Every structure is written in C-alpha cells, then in structure tokens.
Amino acid sequence: LPDSAKEKPKQGKVLAVGEGKPLDDGKRAPFQVKVGDRVLFTSYAGSEVTIDGKEYLICTEDDLLAVVD
C-alpha cells in the first residue's frame, strides 16, 4: 500500500483510568497503563467526545496499541 493509504496511529496522554476489566470471578483486572502514560491508538479507537472545547477519547485498554516512553 502507498504511504497515503496506510493508517497512521495517533498518540495521546492517559488522563484517567477506570476500575479495571471485570473478570469471571467478579474481581477486576489491573490496568497495564497508568495516568500520565503516553499511548498510541488507531484512528478508529474508542469514542471521541468534546467537553468544554477540549477533545477527549474514551476507549478500552484493548484499543491501545502501545505505551510510548
């Protein structure tokens, strides 16, 4: 595929995390990312919302591609 047709990942900063993914035994799985991490995600990941003029992405941890140093 030409470079113009390839999907380029976006990056952002983790501002908050939830309680974790529910497991079959009722407990919650710990997150692998933490607040402040810089992460890569695809253009189609999660849901984009705008609050007070700022854009945010709400997504699951499964939507993230990588944590960037």
N, C-alpha and C positions, 0 to 999 in steps of 0.2 A: 504494500500500500504506500502511496505517496505520503510524505510528512503531513500534508494538509488534510488528509483523510483520517489520520490517526488521532485517537482521543488522547488528549494530554491531561494528566492528573492535576488537580488543584490542591492547594495546601491551605491550612488554617491552624488556629490555635484552639486547644481544648479549653473551654471556659467553665464547664461544669460536667459532672457525671451523675448518673442516677444511682439506683440501689444495686444494680447488677442483674444479670440474666437469671430468671428463675430456673432452678434445676428440678428434676423429677422428684427428689426427696424433700422439696419445699424450701431448701436453702437457696442462697444466691451465689452465683459465680463471681469471684472478684474480677475487677477490671484489670486489663493489661495496660491501659493508658491512664494518665492522671492529669489533673488540671495543670495547665501550663505547657503540656507537650505540644509540639508542632507535628501535625499529621498530614498525610496525603490521602486524597479520596478522589473518586471518579466524578465526572460532571453530572452523573445521574444519581449520585448517592443521596439518601435522606430526603428531607423536605426543607425547602428554603422558606424562611419567614422574615418579615421586616418588623422590627419593634423600635419605636422612637427614631425612625430613619436609619437604623443600623440593620444590616443583613446578617442573619444567623442561619446555620444549617443544623437541623436536628436529625441525627442518624443513630443507627445502632453501631456497636463496635465492629460488627461483621462487615459494615460498609467501608471501613477504613482499610487502606492499602498498606500503610507503613507509618512508623514514627520516625521523624527526621531529627537528627541532632542539631 
